[in-house]
Amino acid sequence: MSLVLPQRPEPDPQLRSTLVRALRDFLPPDAVLEAEEERRPYECDGLSAYRQLPMVVVLPRTVGEVRQVMRLCHSLGVPVVARGAGTGLSGGALPLADGVLLSLARFKSILDIDPVNRTARVQPGVRNLAISEAVAPHGLYYAPDPSSQIACTIGGNVAENSGGVHCLKYGLTVHNVLKIRLVTVEGEIIEVGADAPDAPGYDLLALLIGSEGMLGVVVEVTVRLLPLPERAQVVLAAFDDVEKAGTAVGEIIAAGIIPAGLEMMDGPAIQAAEDFVHAGYPTAARAILLCEVDGTNQEVSEHILQVRAVLERCGATEVRTAGDEAERLRFWQGRKSAFPAVGRISPDYYCMDGTIPRRHLPEVLRRTAELSAEYALPVANVFHAGDGNMHPLILFDANKPGELERAEALGGAILELCVEVGGTITGEHGVGIEKIGQMCVQFQPEELEQFRAVKRAFDPRELLNPGKGVPTPRRCSEYRALPDRHGHDHVHGHGEDPRP
Ligand SMILES: Cc1cc2nc3c(=O)[nH]c(=O)nc-3n(C[C@H](O)[C@H](O)[C@H](O)COP(=O)(O)OP(=O)(O)OC[C@H]3O[C@@H](n4cnc5c(N)ncnc54)[C@H](O)[C@@H]3O)c2cc1C
């Protein structure tokens, strides 16, 4: 393992038994998991190379119980890691050996749907897709749609500021959540945001969305809903060159069209998805773009013609408009299944997540291929191209000595490349433990100190998900000194930091 995991003290057996006894005073027996085999399913999230058994797992059912758990842990000085569905890819929900793993899985209720105001009030353990399913009878849906939407929870989406195919046009989680209720580290309840726009005071909602469970525990979310479009249509374009596909992405947006989704897959990803779900993809292509437009019938018809023209001008070898709804869904099923599909062709894969300004797509794809050759590990690309949100999937075999470390080093080099061209080290998967080193490249020491000050304001004793998200100054010194670090310190891209 090459990531430096948070250094934690050994769990204190005395403290553990005091904690468990106190938890059992107010939680039912099935809400406190102590036995090793019961804790085992919680030992990792989607970044499964890193595992840690939590000291104890709690599964409360009510907000009152969450508050009591937080109060108790606060009084005993025990750290707490919140967990939704555990699909996170950056180790955000990785437990601590001396901490409580607080699962929100039992908070599964949709509390209220308001079709007139187009909002829904939901508990944090509600699955992302379940919101759209519940509001569909009202002609509404919840726009942010991570590919993991069948499993991931809205609480996890809020904590990670998750995105998805539709976020190019409709925004990320932060643009689609109006209000949250939060249990603080001391067990108090605060409500942040408002049902009406423009709440006064600091915009704490924006601060909390994407805070990775480090500032509080989300126990209720009010989401904004959108009317289902009259029509959605998708165009698939094949290219014989990845860079041409990258250029086409910028050209579509430059033509004044904001697609509802604009996704790209390269050769290895196309083949894997096709073998897995038989989406009808052209397997000889070096890259495909999926471009969806939505709106009124007339808008969609006009935009489809424009999109096709741009794609052809950019050198697409084939442009196919889905013939019917079944084909449209099949095209998307291939894209949405691409991660598990790639999982079938390689013993292990490591999914990176960085964002770049769109105009650098062709260059970054080319340089990613060069890095892939340099590190001798194949990379499959499948990503939210319209947002410039890259997801290089690095294929490796953890059973071969050194391959995991090489995959991580390649991942780090790709992220630093994103920073170099003016991008960021995460588009939607968060920092967690995974990218804590690259935070030292993305930000200046003074900026990181502001992050630490925010953390101290909410959680002075560092009990909420400690060791994640924001590196300590020492961690940054160690990261910069790593002998095998590929990149350089390109803070804010191209070394062009204009500040003194
Ligand atoms: C196959 C696959 C595809 C994916 N595709 C996408 C994608 O397209 N877009 C995208 O953005 N992400 C994607 N992800 C990543 C992941 O699904 C998202 O980050 C998701 O939001 C995590 O939700 P979760 O419920 O699983 O959270 P978890 O993994 O359980 O937790 C994630 C973080 O949120 C915190 N947390 C969870 N619940 C709460 C709460 N109630 N209060 C406070 N903190 C909390 C945890 O402490 C942790 O830091 C994908 C993952 C997989 C495995």
PDBQT file of the ligand as one rigid body, heavy atoms in Angstrom, charges set to zero:
ROOT
HETATM    1  C1  LIG A 601     -19.605   2.084 -10.261  1.00  0.00    +0.000 C 
HETATM    2  C2  LIG A 601     -19.550   3.454  -9.645  1.00  0.00    +0.000 A 
HETATM    3  C3  LIG A 601     -19.893   4.554 -10.404  1.00  0.00    +0.000 A 
HETATM    4  C4  LIG A 601     -19.839   5.840  -9.846  1.00  0.00    +0.000 A 
HETATM    5  N1  LIG A 601     -20.216   6.898 -10.612  1.00  0.00    +0.000 NA
HETATM    6  C5  LIG A 601     -20.234   8.131 -10.071  1.00  0.00    +0.000 A 
HETATM    7  C6  LIG A 601     -20.664   9.255 -10.847  1.00  0.00    +0.000 A 
HETATM    8  O1  LIG A 601     -21.026   9.145 -12.017  1.00  0.00    +0.000 OA
HETATM    9  N2  LIG A 601     -20.644  10.459 -10.239  1.00  0.00    +0.000 N 
HETATM   10  C7  LIG A 601     -20.262  10.614  -8.928  1.00  0.00    +0.000 A 
HETATM   11  O2  LIG A 601     -20.285  11.745  -8.436  1.00  0.00    +0.000 OA
HETATM   12  N3  LIG A 601     -19.856   9.583  -8.181  1.00  0.00    +0.000 NA
HETATM   13  C8  LIG A 601     -19.834   8.349  -8.707  1.00  0.00    +0.000 A 
HETATM   14  N4  LIG A 601     -19.427   7.289  -7.949  1.00  0.00    +0.000 N 
HETATM   15  C9  LIG A 601     -18.954   7.521  -6.561  1.00  0.00    +0.000 C 
HETATM   16  C10 LIG A 601     -20.037   7.387  -5.465  1.00  0.00    +0.000 C 
HETATM   17  O3  LIG A 601     -21.119   6.587  -5.901  1.00  0.00    +0.000 OA
HETATM   18  C11 LIG A 601     -20.536   8.765  -5.017  1.00  0.00    +0.000 C 
HETATM   19  O4  LIG A 601     -19.467   9.467  -4.399  1.00  0.00    +0.000 OA
HETATM   20  C12 LIG A 601     -21.720   8.708  -4.037  1.00  0.00    +0.000 C 
HETATM   21  O5  LIG A 601     -22.219   9.987  -3.782  1.00  0.00    +0.000 OA
HETATM   22  C13 LIG A 601     -21.393   8.043  -2.695  1.00  0.00    +0.000 C 
HETATM   23  O6  LIG A 601     -22.603   7.814  -2.040  1.00  0.00    +0.000 OA
HETATM   24  P1  LIG A 601     -22.684   6.714  -0.887  1.00  0.00    +0.000 P 
HETATM   25  O7  LIG A 601     -24.056   6.731  -0.303  1.00  0.00    +0.000 OA
HETATM   26  O8  LIG A 601     -22.230   5.404  -1.383  1.00  0.00    +0.000 OA
HETATM   27  O9  LIG A 601     -21.650   7.331   0.158  1.00  0.00    +0.000 OA
HETATM   28  P2  LIG A 601     -20.489   6.618   0.978  1.00  0.00    +0.000 P 
HETATM   29  O10 LIG A 601     -19.507   5.990   0.065  1.00  0.00    +0.000 OA
HETATM   30  O11 LIG A 601     -21.080   5.761   2.032  1.00  0.00    +0.000 OA
HETATM   31  O12 LIG A 601     -19.813   7.871   1.679  1.00  0.00    +0.000 OA
HETATM   32  C14 LIG A 601     -19.160   8.844   0.906  1.00  0.00    +0.000 C 
HETATM   33  C15 LIG A 601     -18.741   9.997   1.807  1.00  0.00    +0.000 C 
HETATM   34  O13 LIG A 601     -19.887  10.638   2.305  1.00  0.00    +0.000 OA
HETATM   35  C16 LIG A 601     -19.908  10.663   3.721  1.00  0.00    +0.000 C 
HETATM   36  N5  LIG A 601     -21.315  10.480   4.101  1.00  0.00    +0.000 N 
HETATM   37  C17 LIG A 601     -22.168   9.523   3.666  1.00  0.00    +0.000 A 
HETATM   38  N6  LIG A 601     -23.389   9.739   4.172  1.00  0.00    +0.000 NA
HETATM   39  C18 LIG A 601     -23.313  10.858   4.941  1.00  0.00    +0.000 A 
HETATM   40  C19 LIG A 601     -24.233  11.597   5.726  1.00  0.00    +0.000 A 
HETATM   41  N7  LIG A 601     -25.520  11.237   5.838  1.00  0.00    +0.000 N 
HETATM   42  N8  LIG A 601     -23.788  12.683   6.390  1.00  0.00    +0.000 NA
HETATM   43  C20 LIG A 601     -22.502  13.087   6.294  1.00  0.00    +0.000 A 
HETATM   44  N9  LIG A 601     -21.584  12.430   5.563  1.00  0.00    +0.000 NA
HETATM   45  C21 LIG A 601     -21.997  11.329   4.893  1.00  0.00    +0.000 A 
HETATM   46  C22 LIG A 601     -18.983   9.548   4.138  1.00  0.00    +0.000 C 
HETATM   47  O14 LIG A 601     -18.401   9.804   5.417  1.00  0.00    +0.000 OA
HETATM   48  C23 LIG A 601     -17.951   9.576   3.042  1.00  0.00    +0.000 C 
HETATM   49  O15 LIG A 601     -16.985  10.562   3.307  1.00  0.00    +0.000 OA
HETATM   50  C24 LIG A 601     -19.441   6.008  -8.482  1.00  0.00    +0.000 A 
HETATM   51  C25 LIG A 601     -19.120   4.885  -7.718  1.00  0.00    +0.000 A 
HETATM   52  C26 LIG A 601     -19.159   3.625  -8.283  1.00  0.00    +0.000 A 
HETATM   53  C27 LIG A 601     -18.799   2.445  -7.432  1.00  0.00    +0.000 C 
ENDROOT
TORSDOF 0
